[in-house]
Amino acid sequence: MKISMAAVALATALTAASAHANTLRWSFQGDIATLDPYAHTESFTANVLHHIYEPLVRRDRNLAIEPALALSWQVVEPNRWRFKLRPGVKFHNGNSFNADDVVASVTRLLDPAARARGNLATVVRAEKVDDMTVDFVLKGPYPLLLNDLTGIYMMDREWMQANNALKPGNITTGVTTHASTNANGTGPFRFESYAADAKLVMTANANWWDKKVEHNLTRIEFRPIKSDATRVAALLSGELDLIVPAPLKDLQRISGAAGLKVIEEPSLRVIFLGLNWRDALQVAPGQKNPLKDVRVRRALAHAIDLDAIQKRVMRGKSRNVGVMVAPPVPGYSQAIDKPYEFNPEMSKKLLAEAGLASGFKTRLSCPNDRYINDEQICIAIAAMWSRIGVTAELALESKTTYFPKVDKGETDIYMLGWATLPPMDGFSVLSALLATRKDGYGGNNPNGFSDPRIDDLTKRAAVELDEGKRRALLTEALKITHDDVVYLPLHQQPVAWGARANVDVVNFPDEYVRLWFAKVRN
Amino acid sequence: MLQVLLARLGQGVLVLLAVSAIAFAMFRYVGDPVQSMSREDATPQEKAELRAFLGLDQPVPVQYAKFLGRVLRADLGISYRNQRPVAELISQRLPATLELVIAATVISLLLGIPLGVYCALRPGGWLARLVQTISLIGISTPTFVTGIALILVFAVWLKWVPSFGRGDVVSLGGWTTGFLTASGLKSMLLPAITLSLFQLTLIMRLVRSEMIDVLSSDFIRFARARGLPAGRIHFTLALRNALMPVITVTGLQVGQLVAFAIVTETVFQWPGMGLLFIQAVGFSDIPVMAAYLLFVGGLFVLINTVVDLIYVLVDPRLRVRAS
């Protein structure tokens, strides 16, 4: 006991002395859920684990998909994709990476108890062809397999076998697994230690297969800090090198401090307002739902002063949008990214045409702890609408109670943010938000919106393997949402990080932190 | 004695039943775990399957009965978020919270008693008035404001102590302690002071008023008349008599501190049970919330029982009544 304690102390002292210059201390507002890549559905946990574990294909500096543990692939039949694996890749424990690992990983992920199995919903199984070749068998033609695979990390079959972790943990039977507190991947960093809510330590993997190493870090210390004020204070006091996210209200303070800087970029997450499409509004049962009239929806859009929200509420950091996806996302088109012009007079005219010259009453529901400045945005919008005679009763609450209400369709006008992650593709807007709620579609379309044109486009895009044609289908559907005001898009919210001036990190719009692109200058 | 103990035990079980029943009735309004556990674009079918898998599609009384059945088998379940046993999550974080509470209690006693005595002896002095005023601020400022202010001054400006975390800890069997390392002690300073402020003020004011009471009583007057030295009168005679209620209140306050620690732990990212609980609320992690509430309820029952037993031991009248 004593000896091991001394050894640990000595080891810590040594690493601290020899490597402190290239240690990156990084903080986020929450801790990872688990080290088990298949036991969660949180994008931040997946982000952190990406430093240790790797997928078959990954995102490059420009978020394009590039080979990682797979070297190449081809569609041999519409429902069978063949992947050639990268030779010479080793797991951190020294084991070689091969087809058996892929098959074992996919089998583990598709287990009914695996929390993340929905991330690979179209795959039936993986089949070994030879040591370095694997087939993925799909339910049918599916254009987004590579997008899905960027989030599926490969585990070592021998390691899982030795630690009795071939099956994922199971909440109902009480089975927990070695993999939730230990990790053995192929990635640029090796897992060293983890203390929940306190510290996750990773060290650089000297044997990483990617010889084009772009980072110069020797060690990453991940320190979650829940409280915004404390996280900023710890950056100011020099205890951290990188904080993600940096609260908007503190950006000036950080950029004004000596030796610190702010890195910001619009995120993929587009914030918009969703509408009730049923026969009556929740606040006015028995009366005709005014939101079903496109003139009313246009009136609401024309009454929102997006520039004022951008300048005052978002402090100039957001980007106003007219469409439901951000520019880097397939399906985006500049031609339809035109916000409705701010014109309250036009709004009043449209309302009068719709026979609602004296306005109407509705409810605006928003979370107050999910999106950047969500509460203030909604207060501003309610005030803007009141100027055209629309009384929007505000319902603000925590995300834990807000989203279940949205999901049950208990809202009239509600705020939602969508980043199209993990696939990073416009199809997720069609399948989850726009398609009619049935046959697995429309999971986030709880309020009865249904348009046969969009349903048709969704079904065609789902199986279209020609990328050009597929994108055209997505754009066509998004154009309908713009012209018919199916949703009211507001803005792309910003991603802002605070860092020490000598830390060079690349800020990605998908809000991922990829420290294999990070450099510390001495 | 045994009778008192058995009666207490029965009451304790009732209290825990009530706490857990109320908790289960309220979980529905805290949020929906299925929502937290699903991918953003999960299909309604996926969510329905998950709901059935977790047994959340059953009526609340059935869920509660199942929970009680598991607790009786000493099984607190598996966390929805971490998929780790809840008992393990709580026992990992218990040392952090208890050490923080111990440190806060020691600080509040070491400062509260002398300050209280001083204020009682010099009721009109400017220093006593200053201490009284500051104590009013201490009792009325919310914990997170004090915490952030301390972080700003001592961590950001002066850089004397870390602004968050527990520092290096040493593992002794199943217990992790920050008392044995320099960084552990330094890290404990700010959160312990923040957590102790309320109790410190309470103890100071209690000691002051008790001392003033005792000092005006007959036996002190007789002691003075006998010409005993002032130091002996104040500290040996008066303080000892004034301390009895202080001991009781301190004991009861330990339970309060564990509950108050939620805010302090969140501000200082102190990896204790309070932080675990607040995160569980954010995720609607029912097994963790239920276990935490049960634990805190049990702690209060335990402390009250111990205090009652001490009363019985100390006060002969209660012993007679009990038998």
Interface residues (C-beta under 8 A of the other chain):
Chain A: M5 T12 G30 D31 A33 T34 D36 A39 H40 T41 P112 R115 A116 G118 N119 A121 G169 I171 T172 G174 T176 T177 S180 T181 A195 A196 D197 A198 K199 R223 P224 I225 K226 S227 A229 T230 R231 A233 A234 L236 S237 G238 E239 S398 K399 T400 T401 F403 P404 D407 W418 A419 L421 S428 S431 A432 R437 G440 Y441 G442 G443 N444
Chain B: Y29 V30 G31 D32 Q35 S36 M37 S38 R39 E40 D41 A42 T43 P44 Q45 E46 K47 F53 L54 G55 D75 G77 I78 Y80 R81 N82 Q83 R84 P85 L89 Q92 R93 F144 I148 I151 L152 A155 V156 K159 P162 S163 F164 G165 R166 D168 V170 S171 T266 V267 F268 Q269 P271 L275 L276 I278 Q279 V281 G282 F283 S284
